[in-house]
Amino acid sequence: MRRARKSLKGSLYSIGDLNHIIAILKRENRAAPAGAVVARQEYTEVLTTWAGLRLVNDFERKGGINPGSSITHKFIIRWQAELQNLETGGQHFLMCQGNYYRIDEIVLESDRFMVLKCSARGQVDKAGAQS
């Protein structure tokens, strides 16, 4: 008997659901140039991969297990060893379709998939800076 495939909305994920290209970036603070008050922030690319995108609904954000959470999006990716020890909470970001997302939490969904719970941070301008 053949089992029906569930989409990203269900509890099982499929490789075919990963239809967005994302870049995972690490934010690094650089020393302030002479005469400047604020340190420069630079983003270095850690990895580029395919991901599935799921918006977090109001029930999950306001009335769910963690009310008041800033998580707005979930990105589902294949399990990657490089991301096993990724720092969350401000050091790593994700860029998808011209938008920045801060990676707030990483959940190992199974031995094949990881869920990156993120909060939207803004758009990337043409020069590559966050607005």
C-alpha positions as CSV (number, residue, x, y, z in Angstrom):
1,M,0.0,0.0,0.0
2,R,1.3,3.4,-1.0
3,R,1.4,6.2,1.6
4,A,0.2,9.7,0.6
5,R,2.9,12.4,0.8
6,K,2.1,15.3,3.1
7,S,3.3,18.8,2.2
8,L,5.1,21.3,4.5
9,K,1.8,21.9,6.3
10,G,1.8,18.3,7.6
11,S,4.3,16.6,9.9
12,L,6.3,15.0,7.1
13,Y,8.5,16.9,4.7
14,S,9.5,16.0,1.2
15,I,12.5,17.0,-0.9
16,G,10.1,18.4,-3.5
17,D,8.8,21.0,-0.9
18,L,12.3,22.6,-0.8
19,N,11.7,25.2,-3.5
20,H,13.5,28.4,-2.2
21,I,17.2,29.1,-2.4
22,I,18.5,30.5,0.9
23,A,21.9,31.8,2.1
24,I,22.9,31.4,5.7
25,L,25.1,34.3,6.9
26,K,27.2,34.9,10.0
27,R,27.3,38.5,11.3
28,E,30.7,39.6,12.5
29,N,31.4,43.0,14.2
30,R,34.5,44.6,12.9
31,A,36.5,47.4,14.6
32,A,35.2,50.9,14.0
33,P,37.2,52.8,11.4
34,A,39.3,55.7,12.8
35,G,36.9,58.5,13.8
36,A,33.8,56.4,13.7
37,V,31.7,55.7,16.8
38,V,29.9,52.5,15.7
39,A,31.6,49.2,14.8
40,R,31.0,47.9,11.3
41,Q,28.9,44.8,10.8
42,E,29.9,42.4,8.0
43,Y,28.0,39.3,6.8
44,T,30.0,36.2,5.6
45,E,28.2,33.4,3.8
46,V,28.2,30.1,5.7
47,L,26.2,28.0,3.3
48,T,23.7,28.2,0.4
49,T,20.9,25.5,0.2
50,W,17.3,24.8,-0.8
51,A,14.6,25.3,1.7
52,G,10.8,25.1,2.2
53,L,9.1,28.2,3.5
54,R,6.2,28.3,6.0
55,L,4.7,31.4,7.5
56,V,3.9,31.3,11.2
57,N,0.2,31.9,11.8
58,D,-1.3,34.1,14.5
59,F,-2.3,31.2,16.7
60,E,1.3,30.0,16.8
61,R,2.6,33.5,17.4
62,K,0.1,34.8,19.9
63,G,-1.9,31.9,21.4
64,G,0.4,29.0,21.0
65,I,3.0,27.4,23.3
66,N,5.2,30.5,23.3
67,P,3.0,33.6,23.2
68,G,4.6,36.8,22.2
69,S,7.3,35.0,20.2
70,S,9.0,37.0,17.5
71,I,9.2,34.0,15.1
72,T,7.5,34.9,11.8
73,H,8.8,32.2,9.4
74,K,10.0,28.6,9.4
75,F,12.5,27.4,6.9
76,I,12.7,23.6,6.4
77,I,16.1,22.4,5.1
78,R,17.8,19.1,4.7
79,W,19.9,18.1,7.7
80,Q,23.4,19.6,7.4
81,A,26.4,18.8,9.6
82,E,27.7,22.4,9.2
83,L,24.6,23.8,10.9
84,Q,24.6,21.4,13.9
85,N,26.4,23.9,16.2
86,L,25.0,27.1,14.7
87,E,24.6,30.0,17.1
88,T,21.1,31.4,17.4
89,G,19.9,34.7,18.8
90,G,21.6,37.3,16.6
91,Q,24.8,35.9,15.2
92,H,23.4,34.0,12.2
93,F,21.0,35.3,9.7
94,L,19.2,33.9,6.6
95,M,18.6,35.6,3.3
96,C,15.8,34.6,1.1
97,Q,14.3,36.5,-1.9
98,G,15.9,39.8,-0.9
99,N,14.9,39.6,2.8
100,Y,16.9,39.1,6.0
101,Y,15.7,36.8,8.7
102,R,17.4,36.3,12.1
103,I,17.7,32.6,13.0
104,D,16.2,32.3,16.5
105,E,15.9,28.6,17.0
106,I,16.9,25.4,15.2
107,V,14.8,22.2,15.6
108,L,15.9,18.8,14.4
109,E,12.7,17.6,12.9
110,S,14.0,14.1,12.0
111,D,17.2,12.5,10.8
112,R,16.7,14.2,7.4
113,F,15.3,17.7,8.1
114,M,16.0,20.7,10.2
115,V,13.6,23.6,10.9
116,L,15.1,27.1,11.2
117,K,12.7,29.3,13.2
118,C,13.3,32.9,12.1
119,S,12.1,36.4,12.6
120,A,11.9,38.9,9.7
121,R,14.5,41.7,9.9
122,G,14.1,43.7,6.8
123,Q,15.1,43.9,3.1
124,V,18.4,44.0,1.4
125,D,19.1,47.2,-0.6
126,K,20.9,47.1,-3.9
127,A,24.3,47.8,-2.2
128,G,23.7,44.7,0.0
129,A,23.1,46.5,3.2
130,Q,20.2,45.7,5.5
131,S,17.5,48.4,5.6
